[in-house]
């Protein structure tokens, strides 16, 4: 998914500004969104180092940043 103009990200958990910039950059570049099969409208977005868990508001397109974790945490947890 690619946003053609400004991405409106709302951070509801006070993540560091660099994480918000990283997510914004990914979305503007056309990052792949992996849908959460149990929660419609919720997605994981990832790059080489970071995973973001977001909800995209269907009517406005606003992105709610719910959680973020380092890619290495995922590998350590799940053996990937």
C-alpha positions as CSV (number, residue, x, y, z in Angstrom):
1,X,0.0,0.0,0.0
2,X,1.3,3.4,-0.9
3,X,0.2,6.8,0.3
4,X,0.4,9.5,-2.4
5,X,0.5,12.3,0.0
6,X,1.1,12.9,3.7
7,X,0.5,9.9,5.9
8,X,-1.5,10.7,9.0
9,X,-0.1,8.5,11.8
10,X,-1.5,8.7,15.3
11,X,0.7,7.2,17.9
12,X,-1.4,6.1,20.9
13,X,1.5,4.7,22.9
14,X,4.2,7.4,22.9
15,X,6.7,5.6,20.7
16,X,10.0,7.4,19.9
17,X,9.8,9.9,17.0
18,X,12.3,7.9,15.0
19,X,9.9,5.0,14.9
20,X,7.1,7.2,13.6
21,X,9.4,8.5,10.9
22,X,10.4,4.9,10.0
23,X,6.8,3.9,9.6
24,X,5.9,7.0,7.6
25,X,8.9,6.3,5.3
26,X,7.8,2.7,4.8
27,X,4.2,3.6,4.0
28,X,5.2,6.4,1.6
29,X,7.6,3.9,-0.3
30,X,4.8,1.4,-0.7
31,X,5.5,-1.2,2.0
32,X,3.7,-4.5,2.1
33,X,1.0,-4.8,4.8
34,X,0.5,-8.2,6.3
35,X,-3.2,-8.5,7.5
36,X,-3.9,-9.8,10.9
37,X,-6.3,-12.7,10.1
38,X,-8.1,-12.3,13.5
39,X,-8.6,-8.6,13.4
40,X,-9.9,-6.9,10.2
41,X,-8.2,-3.6,9.5
42,X,-5.1,-4.4,11.5
43,X,-1.7,-5.1,9.9
44,X,2.0,-5.7,10.4
45,X,4.4,-3.5,8.4
46,X,8.0,-4.4,8.5
47,X,11.5,-3.5,7.2
48,X,14.8,-5.2,7.9
49,X,15.0,-4.1,11.5
50,X,11.5,-3.1,12.7
51,X,8.0,-4.5,12.9
52,X,5.0,-2.1,13.3
53,X,1.5,-3.2,14.3
54,X,-1.1,-0.7,13.0
55,X,-4.8,-0.2,12.4
56,X,-5.9,1.7,9.3
57,X,-9.1,3.6,9.9
58,X,-11.3,2.6,7.0
59,X,-13.1,6.0,6.5
60,X,-10.2,8.4,7.0
61,X,-7.1,6.3,6.0
62,X,-5.5,7.4,9.3
63,X,-2.9,5.0,10.6
64,X,-2.9,4.2,14.3
65,X,0.4,2.9,15.5
66,X,-0.4,0.4,18.3
67,X,2.9,-1.4,18.8
68,X,6.5,-1.7,17.4
69,X,9.3,-4.2,18.1
70,X,12.7,-5.0,16.7
71,X,12.8,-7.7,14.1
72,X,15.4,-9.5,16.2
73,X,12.9,-9.8,19.0
74,X,10.6,-11.7,16.7
75,X,13.3,-14.1,15.6
76,X,14.4,-14.8,19.2
77,X,10.9,-15.4,20.3
78,X,9.7,-17.6,17.4
79,X,12.9,-19.2,16.0
80,X,12.7,-17.5,12.7
